Amino acid sequence: MNKKVGVLVALLVFGFIVLVLYSTIAGTRHRVRVCMAYNGRTVCKTVAAKSEDSAVRSAVNNACADITSGVTEVMACEGSKPESVTWLGGTAAKP
């Protein structure tokens, strides 16, 4: 009986790992390189996400985190327009 429970638990764990890997890898990925400038500092970040909006938002957040300190600066940076947005991997930019 204990052997059957062990096999069942192992199968469930394996299935969960496969599900996590599939959800991470599967689907259309949008890659974008965003450059942000704030207080004379500029940084560019490349991000991949399942949607264009998520990719841009994540790249802006990551870039602003590198060139600011404090919540007020982060919010001001994230609210500003990116210096450049370059779509990578054949994904077209939004008009």
Secondary structure as GFF3:
##gff-version 3
##sequence-region A 1 95
A	DSSP	alpha_helix	2	25	.	.	.	ID=ss1
A	DSSP	beta_strand	30	38	.	.	.	ID=ss2
A	DSSP	beta_strand	41	49	.	.	.	ID=ss3
A	DSSP	alpha_helix	52	67	.	.	.	ID=ss4
A	DSSP	alpha_helix	71	78	.	.	.	ID=ss5
A	DSSP	beta_strand	84	88	.	.	.	ID=ss6
###
